[in-house]
C-alpha cells in the first residue's frame, strides 16, 4: 500500500481516523503487504515483536518507500532487531520521570510546568519512544480518580503555569474525554499554558477533524507540540 498503490485504490473510509486506527498494521503478515521484506527482515521483526508492539496507521505506511530498507519513515515505524539488544547503558526510564511523579500520571520536574500522562496508547508506536516502559504495554487511559488527584495537585501548586498533556498520544482519546481534561485545567486560574504533545498530525492527520478543532477553540490558546522525524 505505498503512495502509488494508495492513490490507485484508496479504501472508502481512508479519511476516517477511527477506520485508520482500526486498521493499524500490527503483524508481520500485514506489514509484508505494504513493504518488501527479506526472509531475514521477517525473522528479525518477528523476534522484536515478541518484546515490543508494532502499530502503523495505513496512512503512515503509505508514505514508506516499500523497496528502501533505509527509508526514514520505515525506520521510525518498523521494528528492527537492534531493539532487542541489551546494552550496558540501557535505561527503562531514560528521562528519569518516575522519580518526579508526586501523583500517578503526573511528572513535576521543573517548578512552573508539569507533564500530564493522559493515556498509554498511540496510533503508531515509534521505534525511538522514550516511554516504552509504559507506552504500548497496555492501552490504558487515565482514570477519573487519578485525573482528579492531578487537578487537586495543580490547584495547590500555584507556581504551575504550564501543563503539557502527553502520554501516549492524547489525540487518540475521544474528543469528549480530551475536553474533560482540558476544561478541568482551564478552570484553574494560574494555569496559563496548555500544550498537547502528539504525533497525530504526522501519523494520523485525519484525526484533526472539525469537531476536534471546534472543541479546542473553546479553550484557546492551546499549543501543539509534535515531531516529524
Ligand atoms: S507518539 Fe510519542 S509516546 Fe507514542 S510511541 Fe511515539 S514517541 Fe512514544
Boltz pocket constraint, residues with backbone or C-beta under 6 A from the ligand:
constraints:
  - pocket:
      binder: B
      contacts: [[A, 121], [A, 122], [A, 124], [A, 125], [A, 126], [A, 128], [A, 129], [A, 130], [A, 131], [A, 135], [A, 167], [A, 168], [A, 169], [A, 198], [A, 199]]
      max_distance: 6.0
